[in-house]
Amino acid sequence: MKKFAGILIKILLFIVVILLIAGSVMYFLKYREIKSNYALLGKEAPVLEADGISFRDLNKNGKLDVYEDTRRTTDERVNDLVNQMNLEEKAGTMFITMSLLPEDGKLVDMPEFTKGKMMMMMSMMIPPVSGLIAKKNMNSFNIFGSGTADKMAEYNNNIQKAAERTRLGIPVTLATDPRHGTENNPGAAIFTEAFSQWPSPLGLAATRDTVLVREFGDIARQEYRSIGLSLTLSPMADLATEPRWGRINGTFGEDAELSAMMTKAYVLGFQGDSLNQKSVACMSKHFSGGGPQKDGEDPHFPYGKEQAYPGNNFKYHIIPFTQGALAAKTAAIMPYYGIPVGQTPEDVAFSFNKTIITKILRDSLHYDGVVCTDWNIISDSKIGEGRAWGVEDLTRIQRVKKVLDAGCDQFGGETCPELIVELVKSGQISEARIDESVKRILKDKFILGLFDNPYVDPEKATTIAGRTDFRTKGKIAQARSTVLLKNQEILPLEKGVKIYADGFLTPEDLNKYGEVVKNIEDADVVVTRIRTPFDIRNQYFLEAFFHQGRLYYNKEEKQRIFNFATKKPTVVVVNLERPAILTEVKEKCGALVAEFGTSDDVLTEILFGKETPSGKLPFELPSNWEAVQNQLTDVPYDSKDPLYPFGFGLTY
């Protein structure tokens, strides 16, 4: 036995040694690759003086080119730059993908083994940013990760400095998913502690206040630009007509008119009345409306590729775009992954669909801004298969051609500009067609001022991001978004009341006006915070971040709530990511409150009447699961006998 154990130990040691050697070799090869990437980059842009004005010599030729001259018109600068670009540089401009933003603000080229599980995993999935800039000629990135304001600003400066060293010095557009809520979802939103905290878009819609929403956009704009972000992959103008859909939390609810009002105010807050050097450009999504998902399944995954329109209500879902995003002159539009089944001559996903992009968006609605596909519709990745729904049988290059033929300009989540180069060189796509898209993308870069100065001040960023008055406004919005659904003379709570708190992150906040007790027997009242129910899925990487499926509470979830209610008067506070079925919960509790990202300290002010709940539901709440299943996917507020109708909300 000892002999066997000795042999086993030797085998294990041998395996460990082999793995260490293999890892060292891989690390060395990666290091050499990164070094060669940076060797491809040239010198930094010198400064030129003309007529007493300083200009950046981005192509380092010692003279002032039209595209470097801030006195020339945007169109003149765009045309001059495009005329200087080679085909590879044009193709690279038409791609945007993820880039990792670590806490130290440095560019991520090597695997990050010491920065947490998620950062380590993503660093092994995403190509080195140096190669994307130096070899792929890419200059747009969607950043993943967060840190302090100064470190995020340093990251911007580091990536801009690398871009400055390319042949033409084209600056990077740094984009982001929403960062001002409490959600952290790699597929939809990123929690950023350095910024002010606001309710979700559902919560903004619950306020019914377009002035407040525009103010949010303006504050978010200032925080974004302070760290170098110039493009937001928002707002979501999709309608929550299918209550099971996992992305409802990012919408403004199910009513088209309300969504249009909120979308317009949101874009105007970020961009201003027109795009300018202080703006953050909005990429409004997902044209022509990603809400009516068949059975509520999301098209990030193969089982959710179909959008259904049993109510023949396709046009209703365009209203938030025509009256909202387009009316506010959104800089960019993103189509979704799904197939609008039966709505166009060809059942293919939106980005591949010429009827959707060219006939409707371009020709009918006269939109001439950037159209960027959603992420990973061309290539398979370590996260999953390419979401080429409806054209799965096409090769990657055929998919790229179909997207371009449909009328799109930019490819999200992809790093294959060589396919565009091949399409042009083989005569399948004209270079003039490529120039159309490149000019649209570059135009926004010029208007945003990135060519003139893409750098930010890290020290100044710390004085803007998360400013005290910004955080105060966010808390005001949280309070105003909170909806009171039921109150049997239990709220507001009396000062000094003894509270058993459940589900709070910071229950000590309740001690400001009451007394938190450890034993429920000692309490006068129970306050419990619960979430919207969902099915746990783990077939695909991103499923863990998408709350989909059931809207009813299972036996264990209900029992926990009911146990409180049988012992003490109970206040239930539910975070509504989707329209939860609260029928039995309502019957058992003394008060029922809905929130959309309300922090514990703000909730305390509401519970004790220091703030008054005034929010109105942005969607109806169904009374049972059967009613949910019988709803028409594309029709708003059509649930039979809803527990609470759209727009419901009590107050004190």
MARNUZA-404415 format. One record per residue (C-alpha): residue number from 1; residue in three letters; x, y, z. Coordinates in steps of 0.02 Angstrom, whole numbers, plus 32768, in hexadecimal, padded with zeros to 4 digits. Each point is the difference from the previous one (the first is absolute). Layout:
! MARNUZA-404415
seq  type  px  py  pz
NUM  Ala  X  Y  Z
...
This chain:
! MARNUZA-404415
seq  type  px  py  pz
1  Met  8000  8000  8000
2  Lys  808E  8077  802E
3  Lys  8054  7FD7  7F5B
4  Phe  7F60  8029  7FA0
5  Ala  7FED  80A3  8060
6  Gly  80B3  802F  7FD6
7  Ile  7FE4  7FDE  7F47
8  Leu  7F5F  8067  8004
9  Ile  8059  8093  8051
10  Lys  8089  7FFA  7F7C
11  Ile  7F7E  7FFE  7F75
12  Leu  7FA6  8096  804C
13  Leu  80A4  805E  8014
14  Phe  802B  7FD9  7F4B
15  Ile  7F57  8044  7FC7
16  Val  8018  809D  8068
17  Val  80AD  801C  7FB5
18  Ile  7FBD  7FE8  7F50
19  Leu  7F73  807B  8021
20  Leu  8079  807F  8047
21  Ile  8072  7FEF  7F69
22  Ala  7F6D  800C  7F88
23  Gly  7FBD  8098  805C
24  Ser  80AA  8054  7FFD
25  Val  8013  7FE1  7F46
26  Met  7F51  8044  7FDD
27  Tyr  8023  8098  806D
28  Phe  80A6  8020  7FA6
29  Leu  7FAD  7FF1  7F55
30  Lys  7F75  8076  8036
31  Tyr  8081  807C  8043
32  Arg  805F  7FF9  7F5C
33  Glu  7F5E  801C  7FA0
34  Ile  7FD6  809A  8068
35  Lys  80AF  8045  7FE9
36  Ser  7FF2  7FEB  7F43
37  Asn  7F57  8057  8003
38  Tyr  8046  809B  8051
39  Ala  8097  7FFB  7F8B
40  Leu  7F84  801D  7F70
41  Leu  7FCB  80A5  804A
42  Gly  805E  809E  7FD4
43  Lys  8028  809D  8060
44  Glu  7F87  8071  805C
45  Ala  7FB2  8092  7FA3
46  Pro  8068  80A0  8008
47  Val  7FAF  80AB  8011
48  Leu  7FF8  8078  7F6C
49  Glu  7FEB  80BD  800D
50  Ala  7F9F  8061  7F7C
51  Asp  7FBB  80B1  8010
52  Gly  8022  7FFA  80BB
53  Ile  7F99  7F61  8015
54  Ser  803F  7F56  8035
55  Phe  7FCE  7F65  7F9F
56  Arg  8026  7F46  8013
57  Asp  8066  7FB9  7F70
58  Leu  7FA5  7F5A  8006
59  Asn  8050  7FB5  7F64
60  Lys  80AC  8044  8034
61  Asn  8027  8047  7F54
62  Gly  8038  80AA  803F
63  Lys  7F74  8063  7FAF
64  Leu  7F4E  802F  802C
65  Asp  7F86  7F8F  7FA5
66  Val  7F49  802C  7FEA
67  Tyr  7FC6  7F79  8079
68  Glu  8076  8045  8086
69  Asp  7FC2  80B3  7FEB
70  Thr  7F79  802D  807F
71  Arg  7FCE  8096  7F96
72  Arg  7FC0  7F95  7F70
73  Thr  7F50  7FBA  7FF5
74  Thr  7FDA  7F52  803E
75  Asp  7FDA  7FC1  7F51
76  Glu  80A4  8046  7FBD
77  Arg  8061  7FAB  808A
78  Val  7FA6  7F5B  7FEA
79  Asn  801A  7FFD  7F44
80  Asp  80B8  802C  800F
81  Leu  801F  7F75  807F
82  Val  7FA1  7F7D  7F9E
83  Asn  8067  802C  7F66
84  Gln  809E  7FDD  8063
85  Met  7FC5  7F5C  804A
86  Asn  802D  7F5A  7FB4
87  Leu  7F82  7F73  7FF2
88  Glu  803D  7FA9  809D
89  Glu  7FEC  809E  8068
90  Lys  7F50  801B  7FBD
91  Ala  7FCF  7F4D  8028
92  Gly  8046  800D  80B1
93  Thr  7F99  809C  8021
94  Met  7F62  7F9A  7FDE
95  Phe  801A  7F90  8099
96  Ile  7FE3  801A  80B9
97  Thr  801F  7F7D  8085
98  Met  801E  7FE8  80BA
99  Ser  809A  8044  8056
100  Leu  8028  7FDE  80B6
101  Leu  8011  8091  8079
102  Pro  805C  7FBF  809B
103  Glu  8005  805D  80A6
104  Asp  80B2  803D  7FE2
105  Gly  7FD1  8059  7F5D
106  Lys  8082  7FA6  7F95
107  Leu  7FDF  7FB0  7F58
108  Val  7FDB  7F46  800D
109  Asp  806D  7F9C  7F8A
110  Met  8032  7F6E  806D
111  Pro  7F8A  7F8D  8062
112  Glu  7FCF  8051  80A5
113  Phe  8019  7F7A  8084
114  Thr  7FF8  8073  8096
115  Lys  7F69  806E  7FD9
116  Gly  7F6D  7F91  8032
117  Lys  7FAB  7F6D  7FAD
118  Met  7F98  8064  7F83
119  Met  8091  806E  7FC8
120  Met  8073  7F68  7FF1
121  Met  7F80  7FA1  7F99
122  Met  7FDB  8093  7F8E
123  Ser  80BA  8024  7FE8
124  Met  8015  7F51  7FBD
125  Met  7F6C  8013  7F89
126  Ile  8020  80AD  7FB9
127  Pro  8091  801F  7F86
128  Pro  808E  8074  8039
129  Val  7FCF  80B4  7FE3
130  Ser  80AD  8027  7FB8
131  Gly  7FE2  7F85  7F72
132  Leu  7F53  8044  7FDC
133  Ile  8048  80AF  7FEE
134  Ala  80A6  7FD8  7FAA
135  Lys  7FCF  7F6D  7F92
136  Lys  7F44  800B  7FEC
137  Asn  7FFC  80BF  7FF0
138  Met  7F6C  8009  8078
139  Asn  7FD5  80A3  8058
140  Ser  7F5C  7FDF  805C
141  Phe  7FF3  7F9B  80A0
142  Asn  7F78  7FD5  807D
143  Ile  8053  7FFC  80AA
144  Phe  7FDD  7F7B  8082
145  Gly  802F  801B  80B5
146  Ser  800A  8096  8073
147  Gly  806B  8053  8083
148  Thr  801C  80A9  804E
149  Ala  7FE1  8097  7F93
150  Asp  80B8  802D  7FF1
151  Lys  8032  7F50  7FCD
152  Met  7F76  7FF6  7F7E
153  Ala  803B  80A7  7FBC
154  Glu  80B2  7FBE  7FFA
155  Tyr  7FC2  7F6C  7F9C
156  Asn  7FB5  8076  7F80
157  Asn  80A4  805E  7FF1
158  Asn  8063  7F5F  7FEE
159  Ile  7F95  7FBD  7F73
160  Gln  7FF9  80AA  7FAA
161  Lys  80BE  800B  8005
162  Ala  800D  7F57  7FAB
163  Ala  7F84  8037  7F7B
164  Glu  8060  80A3  7FE5
165  Arg  8097  7F99  7FCE
166  Thr  7FA4  7FAE  7F6D
167  Arg  8025  803D  7F50
168  Leu  7F73  8081  7FFB
169  Gly  7FE8  8017  80BB
170  Ile  7F45  7FDC  7FFC
171  Pro  7FC1  8010  80B4
172  Val  7FA0  7F79  805B
173  Thr  7F47  800C  8024
174  Leu  7FE4  7FB5  80AC
175  Ala  7F50  7FBB  8015
176  Thr  7FA6  7FB5  8093
177  Asp  7F64  7FA5  8034
178  Pro  7F9A  805C  8086
179  Arg  8060  8022  80A2
180  His  7F8C  8063  8071
181  Gly  7F95  7F76  804A
182  Thr  801E  7F7A  8082
183  Glu  8005  7F70  7F82
184  Asn  809F  7FA9  7FC7
185  Asn  7FDC  7F9D  7F62
186  Pro  808F  7FE5  7F82
187  Gly  7F7E  7FF3  7F77
188  Ala  7F9F  809D  802A
189  Ala  803E  8071  808E
190  Ile  809B  8020  806A
191  Phe  7FFB  803A  80B4
192  Thr  8076  8093  801A
193  Glu  8012  803C  80B3
194  Ala  805B  809F  7FCB
195  Phe  7F61  8044  7FAE
196  Ser  7F5D  803E  8049
197  Gln  7F7C  7F79  8017
198  Trp  7F56  800E  7FAD
199  Pro  7F69  7F8F  7FEC
200  Ser  7FF5  7F8F  7F69
201  Pro  7FAC  8041  7F62
202  Leu  7F60  7FAF  8041
203  Gly  8013  806E  8099
204  Leu  801E  809B  7F97
205  Ala  7F61  7FD7  7FA1
206  Ala  7FA3  7FE9  80A6
207  Thr  8024  80B8  8029
208  Arg  7FA7  8037  7F60
209  Asp  8077  8096  8004
210  Thr  8059  8027  7F5D
211  Val  805A  8094  804F
212  Leu  804B  7F8B  8082
213  Val  8032  7F83  7F7A
214  Arg  8056  8086  7F9A
215  Glu  8058  803B  809D
216  Phe  803C  7F4E  801E
217  Gly  8044  7FF9  7F4F
218  Asp  805D  80A3  8018
219  Ile  804D  7FC5  80A4
220  Ala  8030  7F58  7FB6
221  Arg  804B  805D  7F6B
222  Gln  8071  8065  8071
223  Glu  8038  7F67  8061
224  Tyr  8021  7F9D  7F61
225  Arg  8063  8088  7FA9
226  Ser  8068  8020  809C
227  Ile  804D  7F52  7FEE
228  Gly  8004  7FFD  7F42
229  Leu  7F5E  7FA7  7FD1
230  Ser  7FB0  804D  7F67
231  Leu  7F80  7F7E  7FC8
232  Thr  7F77  7FAD  8066
233  Leu  7FAF  7F60  7FC2
234  Ser  7F57  803E  8039
235  Pro  7F70  8027  8013
236  Met  7F95  7F66  7FE6
237  Ala  7F65  8039  7FA3
238  Asp  7FBB  7F4F  7FFF
239  Leu  7F53  7FE3  8047
240  Ala  7FDD  7F87  808F
241  Thr  7F65  7FB4  7FB1
242  Glu  803C  7F4F  8027
243  Pro  800E  7FFA  80BF
244  Arg  8073  7F68  8005
245  Trp  808A  8051  7F99
246  Gly  80A5  8007  805F
247  Arg  8031  80B1  7FCB
248  Ile  7F67  8061  8037
249  Asn  8068  8051  808A
250  Gly  8059  8069  7F7C
251  Thr  7F61  8041  7FAE
252  Phe  7F87  808C  8029
253  Gly  7F6F  7F87  800E
254  Glu  7F77  7FC4  7F8D
255  Asp  7FAA  80A0  7FC7
256  Ala  8040  8046  7F5B
257  Glu  7FD4  80B5  8023
258  Leu  8052  7FFE  80AC
259  Ser  809A  7FA8  7FBB
260  Ala  800D  8080  7F74
261  Met  7FFA  8091  807C
262  Met  8084  7FB2  8070
263  Thr  806F  7FCD  7F6E
264  Lys  7FFD  80AF  7FB7
265  Ala  8029  8052  80A7
266  Tyr  808B  7F81  801F
267  Val  8056  8020  7F59
268  Leu  7FEF  80BD  8012
269  Gly  8051  7FF5  80AB
270  Phe  8096  7FA1  7FBF
271  Gln  8015  8057  7F58
272  Gly  7FB0  80AB  8016
273  Asp  7F91  804A  7F7A
274  Ser  8084  7FCB  7F84
275  Leu  80A1  7F9B  800B
276  Asn  8096  8069  8036
277  Gln  80AB  7FF7  8052
278  Lys  7FB3  7FEF  80AE
279  Ser  7F83  7F7A  7FCF
280  Val  7FFB  7F47  801F
281  Ala  7FBD  7FB0  7F62
282  Cys  7F6C  7F8B  8017
283  Met  7FF0  7F59  7FA8
284  Ser  7F45  7FE6  8016
285  Lys  7FC5  7F4C  7FF9
286  His  7FBD  7F8A  7FC5
287  Phe  7FAF  8032  7F5B
288  Ser  7F76  7FD8  7FD3
289  Gly  7FD4  7FC9  80B0
290  Gly  8047  7F69  805B
291  Gly  7F74  7FE6  807C
292  Pro  7F86  7F83  7FB2
293  Gln  806B  7F67  801D
294  Lys  7FA8  7F5B  7FE3
295  Asp  7FDC  7FB0  80AA
296  Gly  8066  808C  804D
297  Glu  80A6  7FAD  7FD3
298  Asp  8093  8072  7FDA
299  Pro  805B  7FF4  7F57
300  His  80AA  8004  8051
301  Phe  7FDD  7F45  8001
302  Pro  7FCB  7F8C  7F71
303  Tyr  7F5B  7FD3  8051
304  Gly  7FCB  80B7  7FFD
305  Lys  8025  802C  7F4B
306  Glu  7F4B  8021  7FCD
307  Gln  7F99  809C  801C
308  Ala  7F45  7FE3  7FF3
309  Tyr  7F74  8077  7FCF
310  Pro  7F5B  7FA5  801F
311  Gly  7FAB  80A7  801E
312  Asn  803A  8045  7F57
313  Asn  804E  808F  8063
314  Phe  80AA  8015  7FAC
315  Lys  7FEB  80BC  7FE1
316  Tyr  7FD9  8021  80B7
317  His  80B1  7FCF  802D
318  Ile  804B  8082  7F8C
319  Ile  7FAB  8093  8058
320  Pro  8088  8015  8086
321  Phe  807E  8013  7F72
322  Thr  7F9E  8075  7F8F
323  Gln  7FBE  806F  808D
324  Gly  8093  7FE5  8075
325  Ala  80AE  7FCF  7FC6
326  Leu  7FF5  8043  7F4E
327  Ala  7FA4  809D  8037
328  Ala  8091  8024  8077
329  Lys  807E  7FE1  7F73
330  Thr  8052  7F68  804D
331  Ala  80B1  7FEC  7FBD
332  Ala  7FF3  7F45  7FE6
333  Ile  7F84  7F70  7FF9
334  Met  8018  7F4A  802F
335  Pro  7F8D  7F76  7FBE
336  Tyr  7FE2  7F67  806D
337  Tyr  8029  7F49  7FE5
338  Gly  7F53  7FBB  7FE1
339  Ile  7F9F  7FD2  7F63
340  Pro  7F60  8065  7FE7
341  Val  7FA0  7F67  7FC6
342  Gly  7F86  8022  7F73
343  Gln  801D  80BC  7FFC
344  Thr  8076  800D  7F6B
345  Pro  8018  7F9F  7F5D
346  Glu  8091  7FA1  804F
347  Asp  8000  7FB4  80AF
348  Val  80AF  8035  8033
349  Ala  803D  8060  8098
350  Phe  7FF6  80BE  8001
351  Ser  80B5  8026  7FD4
352  Phe  7FF9  7F8D  7F69
353  Asn  7F55  8041  7FCC
354  Lys  8004  807F  7F73
355  Thr  7F47  8028  8014
356  Ile  801C  8032  80B6
357  Ile  80A2  8062  7FEC
358  Thr  7FF5  804C  7F52
359  Lys  7F48  8003  7FD0
360  Ile  7FB8  8032  80A9
361  Leu  808D  8056  8062
362  Arg  8063  8050  7F74
363  Asp  7F80  8020  7F76
364  Ser  7F5A  8014  805B
365  Leu  803E  8052  80A0
366  His  8090  805E  7FA9
367  Tyr  8082  7FCC  8081
368  Asp  80B4  8020  7FC9
369  Gly  805E  7FE0  80A2
370  Val  806B  7F6C  8031
371  Val  7FAC  7F55  8008
372  Cys  8065  7F85  8068
373  Thr  7FD4  7F49  8013
374  Asp  7FEB  7FB0  80A9
375  Trp  8093  7F9A  8040
376  Asn  8041  7F60  7FB0
377  Ile  7F8C  7FE0  7F6E
378  Ile  808C  7FCA  7F8B
379  Ser  807C  7F93  805C
380  Asp  7FFB  7F77  8082
381  Ser  805C  802F  809F
382  Lys  8034  7FB4  80A5
383  Ile  7F5C  8044  8046
384  Gly  7F94  7FA6  7F80
385  Glu  7FCF  7FEB  7F4B
386  Gly  7FEB  8096  7F8D
387  Arg  7F4E  8041  800E
388  Ala  7FE0  7FFB  7F45
389  Trp  7F4A  7FD4  8014
390  Gly  7FAC  7FD7  7F5B
391  Val  80A5  7FF6  7FA2
392  Glu  8059  7F7B  8065
393  Asp  8030  7FA3  7F62
394  Leu  8061  8093  7FB8
395  Thr  80BC  800B  8013
396  Arg  804B  808E  8064
397  Ile  802C  8065  7F66
398  Gln  7F52  7FE4  7FB8
399  Arg  7FB5  803E  80A3
400  Val  806B  809D  7FF9
401  Lys  7FC8  8023  7F4F
402  Lys  7F4A  7FE8  802D
403  Val  800F  807B  8091
404  Leu  804F  8082  7F8D
405  Asp  7F7E  7FE1  7F79
406  Ala  7F79  8017  8084
407  Gly  8044  80AF  8023
408  Cys  8061  7FF0  80A4
409  Asp  80A2  8060  801E
410  Gln  8058  7FAF  8092
411  Phe  8016  7F53  8049
412  Gly  7FEF  7FEC  80BC
413  Gly  8065  7F81  8062
414  Glu  8063  7FCA  7F67
415  Thr  80B9  800C  7FD2
416  Cys  8004  7FC8  7F4B
417  Pro  801E  8099  7F90
418  Glu  8063  7F8F  7F8C
419  Leu  7F5A  7FBC  7FC1
420  Ile  7FCD  80AD  7FC2
421  Val  80AA  8012  7FAD
422  Glu  7FE4  7F5A  7FA8
423  Leu  7F51  8032  7FC9
424  Val  8041  80A0  7FB0
425  Lys  8098  7FB1  7FAF
426  Ser  7F96  7F74  7FB7
427  Gly  7F84  807E  7FB8
428  Gln  7F6C  7FC8  8069
429  Ile  7FF2  80A9  8059
430  Ser  8037  80A6  7FB8
431  Glu  8079  806F  805F
432  Ala  7F83  808D  7FE6
433  Arg  7F83  7F9D  806A
434  Ile  8083  7FEE  8089
435  Asp  8025  80BA  7FF8
436  Glu  7F48  8026  8026
437  Ser  8009  7FA6  80A6
438  Val  80AD  803D  802E
439  Lys  7FCD  80B5  7FE4
440  Arg  7F6A  7FED  8073
441  Ile  806D  7FB8  808A
442  Leu  808B  8081  7FED
443  Lys  7F84  8090  7FF9
444  Asp  7FCA  7FDC  80B2
445  Lys  80B5  7FF5  803A
446  Phe  8023  80AC  7FB9
447  Ile  7F61  804F  8047
448  Leu  8026  7FB8  80AB
449  Gly  80AA  8055  7FFB
450  Leu  8066  7F61  800C
451  Phe  8076  8031  7F73
452  Asp  8027  80A5  8056
453  Asn  801E  7FBF  80B0
454  Pro  7FCB  7F52  803A
455  Tyr  805E  800C  80A5
456  Val  7FB2  8023  80AB
457  Asp  8043  803B  80A7
458  Pro  7FFE  7F70  8080
459  Glu  8005  8079  8093
460  Lys  7F6E  8065  7FBB
461  Ala  7F9F  7F5F  7FE1
462  Thr  7FFC  7FDF  80BB
463  Thr  7FAC  80A9  801D
464  Ile  7F78  7FDF  7F7E
465  Ala  7FD7  7F47  8007
466  Gly  7F92  7FDB  8095
467  Arg  7FF3  80B7  8031
468  Thr  7F99  801C  809D
469  Asp  7F74  805D  7FA8
470  Phe  7FFC  7F7A  7F79
471  Arg  7FEB  7F78  8083
472  Thr  7F79  8066  8056
473  Lys  7F9F  8011  7F5E
474  Gly  800F  7F45  7FE5
475  Lys  7FB5  7FDF  80AB
476  Ile  7F72  8079  7FDE
477  Ala  7FDB  7F9E  7F61
478  Gln  8006  7F5C  8060
479  Ala  7F7F  8041  807B
480  Arg  7F8E  8045  7F79
481  Ser  8006  7F5D  7F9E
482  Thr  7FC4  7F97  8093
483  Val  7F4C  7FC1  7FEE
484  Leu  7F8B  7FE1  8092
485  Leu  7F8C  7F70  7FD1
486  Lys  7FA8  7FD8  80A5
487  Asn  7FF5  8052  80AA
488  Gln  7F91  7FC5  808F
489  Glu  8026  8092  8072
490  Ile  80AF  7FBC  8022
491  Leu  8063  8084  7FA1
492  Pro  804E  8077  8023
493  Leu  8051  7FAD  8095
494  Glu  7FFF  8059  80A7
495  Lys  80A3  8044  8042
496  Gly  8051  7F8A  807D
497  Val  7FA8  7F65  7FBE
498  Lys  805E  7F5C  8017
499  Ile  8027  7FAF  7F58
500  Tyr  8037  7F53  7FCD
501  Ala  805A  8020  7F5B
502  Asp  8015  7F79  7F7B
503  Gly  8059  800E  7F59
504  Phe  8055  80A8  8025
505  Leu  80B5  8021  7FD1
506  Thr  800F  8089  8083
507  Pro  7F74  7FE2  8080
508  Glu  8054  807B  8076
509  Asp  7FB4  808A  7F95
510  Leu  7F59  7FD9  8054
511  Asn  8049  8034  80A7
512  Lys  7FF8  80B4  7FC7
513  Tyr  7F47  8004  802E
514  Gly  7FDC  7F56  804B
515  Glu  8058  7F72  8059
516  Val  803B  7F63  7FA7
517  Val  7FED  7F64  806A
518  Lys  8053  7F57  7FE8
519  Asn  7F6C  7F94  8035
520  Ile  7F5A  8009  7FA7
521  Glu  7FA6  7FE5  80A5
522  Asp  8041  80A9  803D
523  Ala  7FC5  805D  7F64
524  Asp  7F66  806B  7FE7
525  Val  800B  7FEB  7F43
526  Val  8060  7F9B  7F7E
527  Val  8047  8051  7F64
528  Thr  803D  7F82  7F7F
529  Arg  804F  8025  7F58
530  Ile  7FE4  7F81  7F76
531  Arg  802B  7FF2  7F48
532  Thr  7F9F  7FD1  7F64
533  Pro  8000  7F42  7FED
534  Phe  8056  7FAB  7F6C
535  Asp  803D  7F57  7FC3
536  Ile  80B6  7FD6  801F
537  Arg  8053  7FCB  7F5E
538  Asn  80B3  7FCF  7FDA
539  Gln  8007  7FB7  7F51
540  Tyr  8057  809A  7FBA
541  Phe  8081  8075  804E
542  Leu  7F93  809D  8004
543  Glu  7F62  7FA9  803F
544  Ala  8032  801A  80B5
545  Phe  7FF1  80BC  7FE5
546  Phe  7F57  7FFC  7FA8
547  His  7F6A  7FE9  8073
548  Gln  7F82  7FA7  7F92
549  Gly  7F6F  7F87  800E
550  Arg  7F83  7FF6  808F
551  Leu  7FB5  8099  8052
552  Tyr  7FAD  7FA2  808F
553  Tyr  8051  7FDB  80A8
554  Asn  8020  7F4A  8024
555  Lys  7FCC  7FA8  80A0
556  Glu  80A1  8025  805E
557  Glu  8002  80B8  7FCF
558  Lys  7F4B  8019  8032
559  Gln  8014  7FA3  80A3
560  Arg  808B  8074  8039
561  Ile  7F93  8098  7FE1
562  Phe  7F66  7FB1  804E
563  Asn  8060  7FCD  809C
564  Phe  8024  80B6  8022
565  Ala  7F4D  8035  7FE0
566  Thr  7FB7  7F81  8078
567  Lys  806B  8041  808F
568  Lys  8002  80BC  7FEC
569  Pro  7FB5  808A  7F93
570  Thr  806A  7FF6  7F63
571  Val  8039  807D  7F7D
572  Val  803B  7FAB  7F5F
573  Val  8072  8064  7F8E
574  Val  8018  7FAE  7F56
575  Asn  8083  802F  7F80
576  Leu  7FA7  7FF4  7F59
577  Glu  8073  7FCA  7F74
578  Arg  7F68  7FB9  7FA7
579  Pro  7F44  7FFA  8026
580  Ala  8001  7F88  8094
581  Ile  7F61  7FA4  8033
582  Leu  7FDE  8046  80AE
583  Thr  7F4D  7FC4  801C
584  Glu  8022  7F90  8096
585  Val  8083  8076  8045
586  Lys  7F82  808F  7FFC
587  Glu  7F83  7F98  8062
588  Lys  8079  7FDA  808C
589  Cys  805A  80A6  801B
590  Gly  7FC6  80A1  8051
591  Ala  805B  806F  7F83
592  Leu  804C  7FE0  7F56
593  Val  8082  8070  7FAF
594  Ala  804F  7FEF  7F52
595  Glu  80AB  8047  7FDD
596  Phe  8075  8008  7F69
597  Gly  80A9  8019  8051
598  Thr  7FDA  8058  80A3
599  Ser  8090  7FFA  807E
600  Asp  7FE3  7FD3  80B6
601  Asp  801D  80B2  803D
602  Val  7F83  8049  7F84
603  Leu  7F83  7F76  8029
604  Thr  8010  802E  80B8
605  Glu  7FCC  80B3  7FD9
606  Ile  7F67  7FBD  7FA4
607  Leu  7FCE  7F82  8086
608  Phe  7FFF  8087  8085
609  Gly  7FA7  8081  7F94
610  Lys  8094  8076  7FEB
611  Glu  7FEB  7FE3  7F44
612  Thr  7F59  7FDC  7FB0
613  Pro  7FEE  7F72  7F82
614  Ser  7FB9  8047  7F5F
615  Gly  8035  7F86  7F77
616  Lys  7F85  7FB2  7F85
617  Leu  8015  7F50  7FBA
618  Pro  8054  7FFF  7F54
619  Phe  7FAB  7F5A  7FDB
620  Glu  7F6C  7F9F  8043
621  Leu  8018  7F77  8081
622  Pro  7FA9  7F5D  7FCF
623  Ser  7F94  7FA3  807D
624  Asn  8035  7F4F  7FD2
625  Trp  8074  7F99  7F91
626  Glu  7F75  7FC8  7F8B
627  Ala  7FD9  80B6  7FD8
628  Val  80B8  801C  7FD5
629  Gln  8003  7F6A  7F8B
630  Asn  7F62  8039  7FA8
631  Gln  803E  80B0  7FDC
632  Leu  802A  8034  7F4E
633  Thr  80BB  801B  7FF2
634  Asp  7FF6  80A4  7FA1
635  Val  7F69  8051  8055
636  Pro  800E  806F  809C
637  Tyr  7F98  7FEE  80A0
638  Asp  7F95  7F6F  7FC1
639  Ser  800C  7F8F  8099
640  Lys  7F57  7FBE  803C
641  Asp  7FCB  804B  80A7
642  Pro  80AA  804A  802E
643  Leu  802A  8010  80B8
644  Tyr  8036  80B3  7FE2
645  Pro  7FE4  805F  7F5D
646  Phe  8080  8066  7F9F
647  Gly  8014  80A8  8055
648  Phe  7FC8  7FC8  80AD
649  Gly  804E  8051  8098
650  Leu  7FC6  8038  80AC
651  Thr  804B  8083  8073
652  Tyr  7FF7  8037  80B6
